[in-house]
């Protein structure tokens, strides 16, 4: 038995060093060299301080900002440690009530807006962390944001158009707007003159 324990312990130590130390350090080093921004969380900075990640949504409920997609994470929205969808089916009463409440909130926030409400403004994403909304969802909110900020709708619309991200590699996914980046652009001094 001693002849088996010594090689087994030796292999455990060697494999632990290789797979538990050397490999993670190598992968981390390569990531830092090749993709430093992504390897560090795709953080967005303002005045030298991190204000969020381009990959994780944030809740916005002030009418002067574009609102994000709903988040079903708990115990608070956009909790990156608890990524999840609501798991509510399309005929579930709780989902229908949540959608109706969101529709009502959007209508109350901008009662003069009679456009159809884009579905991504009233439903949560599968991860609950989606930082993007569709261009339609952003354009739907333009009248409210412009009115509250005393800006011309055309100025806010141009800002949305400037922040539309195309499909990845030209064919993957759908065009989208990062809500945090758009709201930070709204706060830029040139938008508030």
Beta strands, then each sheet from edge to edge (+ up, - down):
strand 1: 43-46
strand 2: 49-53
strand 3: 132-133
strand 4: 164-165
strand 5: 176-178
sheet 1: 1+ 2-
sheet 2: 3+ 5- 4+
end
